[in-house]
């Protein structure tokens, strides 16, 4: 009975929310792959908010802590399947105003998935909220913010930087090797 109820709930969820959830899961995988971040908060999902709307859902989708620097960042995820009138409308005007008002520490980043599927977009764009002034962006502007698919994230000089998966795995291996060496030195 519970499985049927869950399947019905999922089927009734608006398509935009399904895509958003899939893209958020994809973005979360990019942060978790590097092992350099701690997830502090994820906003409530559609099911939770359909019962009683939680005001914190207006905040960015994620809050992460970078383990090496202790920097706290916010991430807002947006997936768009296509352009509208030759532009990518990543948010509405009132959302942009709300995001900027809430970005007191200049620590909010936007990650946009474009084309393909939400869990495997054709292109990914990453920019700091303070770097954009408009809710609609031309593709010629977006190309400056494109990042590699399948990359992992790190942080340097208060900016998110991309790290290839192989670099991330190599760094993890080196940390583990250093840990083992330290244990052996103590013996």
Steps between C-alpha positions, in 0.01 A plus 500: 500500500782744587673432167181575309449820701860613433468424128176696482659797681793497258268478198302801627809715554525777237758426229706811581553378856601153380764654270618732775540211746698297246731793422553574870599135553743531208658816648523335841695214339754752360567637848505164677737342246794716607460425875589865566159621612257447783129544424353735761151545357274399214168677452177308541360310205162525332339227712594673825389842378171370359397408855609831655723750323827567678629854454862381493416348159551850359870474589755345261474123449819406685739632763845340506807538716837464330701272728845645432411869535183484713335732245121480487332530160145488367407330175188567296435237233309567181432263213379628165424276204517777240535870429204736494513775234870431453581542870528277802259622766659353811262670746218753527568866583357473854716193565814685392417786736434253785824309431706821495335630819579169671863493384632702795841329498551483122507122526219389268575313180263401219536170315296463182449177311403554138366255242517124517334359809494645852715214631735530200489851352678584173667803655563630849556861597632627833516862611501705813168679551683833532634453142157525335251783479223344296262207521538432127841429349616475140691184403800720413518607868436149632800353316727692740353301790494153344666222699595143412239230537588245765738731683522521876515822698763651724548853627782751460504874582129495589412363155376155408743337264450189295712197549486205265384172650846349450662794684252456783568126524876563489472756783290259707755222442786732605316601819441135589864417424617788721269379778648149484856640495425707812366194681809300408730780623333495840571129547 
